[in-house]
Amino acid sequence: MDLIIENANIITMDDKETLLSGSVLVEDGIIKSVGKNPKRRNKAVYQVIDAEGGFLLPGFVQTHIHTGQTLFRGMADDLELLDWLSKYIWPLEAAHSEKSVYASARLSMLEMISSGTTTFLDIGLVHHTEAIFRALSESGMRGIVCKMLMDKSSGKIPGEDISESEKEIRYLYSAYHNSENGRMMLGIGPRFALSLREDSLVRSAGIAKELGLIITTHSSENIREITAVKDRFGDSNIAFLNRCGILGNNSVIAHCIWLEKKDFDILKETKTSVAHCPSANLKLASGFARVPEMLDYGINVTLGADGAPCNNNLNILNEIRLAALIHKPRVGPKKMDAKTVLKMATICGAKALGLGGQIGSIEAGKKADMVIIDNRGPHMNPVDNPYSAVVYSSDLSDVRYVISDGRVIYKEGRHYLWDREEIVRKAVSEKREVLKRL
Ligand SMILES: [Zn+2]
C-alpha cells in the first residue's frame, strides 16, 4: 500500500541538512515528495500515518553485525578479544545448525527493528548462510548478509577450504543477491587476518571485485591481534589487508582502533569505510578508536552494534549515544556533535554499503526506509535541537514506527511481520540445542 506520513518533523539527513515540518508521500516503496502538500495519485488508497509531531528520520544503518551470535548473548562476558573468540565464540559458532542460525538471525533482526534499524551488514557465519537469508526475507528489513570465510584449522573452530567457500559464494550470489526488490544482498566476510592465509584473503578480495560485492572484515581491534598480524605478515593490519586487495570503496573494516599513521593514509586513499562499534570496544576492553581524527581525515566512519555476546544488545541508539560521548574526554566536547554522529548512523552507513543513492536520507527518489521517533516523553523535552534530542536523549521506547522498503514493519512495540514471543521462545530452545551439541 502507498503511504503518507503526516505531521512529521523531518530530519532529512540530505546534503543540505534540511529540516522540515510536514508530510512525506511514498508510492511503490519510493519517496515521491518531502514537504507540505504531497500530490496524491488519483484513486490510490493510502495508508496515512500521523507522526504527531515526532521526528521522521531515515532508517538507521548498522554496518557491523553478527546475527549468528545473538543466541550466545551473555555467555562470554568480561573477556578480551582473543580469549573471547577461542574459548567461547568459535566453539559455539561451530556447534550451530541450520535451525539454530535461523533462530539467532530472527532474534537479531527482531531486536534491530525495534531500535529503528532498517539496514544492516552482517559479517555472517562460515556455515548456514541461507538460514540468515531466510530470516531476512521474512523480516522485511534490508540487509547484506556475508558468507564468512575462515580457513580450515584444528580444534573447535569453524572453517573450510577457500575453494569450497568460493563455490558456495557463487551459489548464494545466484540464489539471493539483489533479490526481493533489492532488499537482500550478498557480501563476503573474511573473519580477520589471523583466520586466513594470505592467498585465501587475496582470493576473497578477487571474488568480491569480480561479483561487485561488499567485503568486510575485522581489523586492528586488539593489541595482541595487531602484534600477531605483524609477526606473521610483516606489516600493520591495514597495510596487510591493502596488500591483499581487501580495501577499497566496496570495503567496510570493523573497529580500526590500533592504527598506525600510514593506516590513516591507506584507508583514505582506498576510500575504505570504517565500522565503529563503541559498546564492543569498551566491553572487550579493546580501546578507543580515533574516530574524530578519522572523520577529520575524510575517512567514512559508520556505526554497528557488533555481536550480542560482546555488547550485549543490538540497539543502535546505544551505539549512537556512546559514539557521541566516549571520545569527548580525549578530544574535547565540540567533536562528535549530534549531527555528525547521526550521519554516521544513516547516510554514511548507506554510502559504506554502496547504497548512498538509494537509502540513508529522506529525499524524493530514494527508497522509503524510515523511522519515527516520538518526542513527547519527559526525557525528550523541551526539544530545540532535533539532532540533540535523538542522539543524546532518545531511547528504545521512543521508536514508534519503522518503515522498510515502503512498508510499516513495526508500530509501537508491535512487529507487523513477526510473532515476537514465538521468536524469543525458539531462540531460547535452539540455544539449548547448541549447548547440547557443544
Ligand atoms: Zn565483529
Residues whose N, C-alpha, C, O or C-beta is under 5 A from the ligand:
A	BS01	ZN	D306
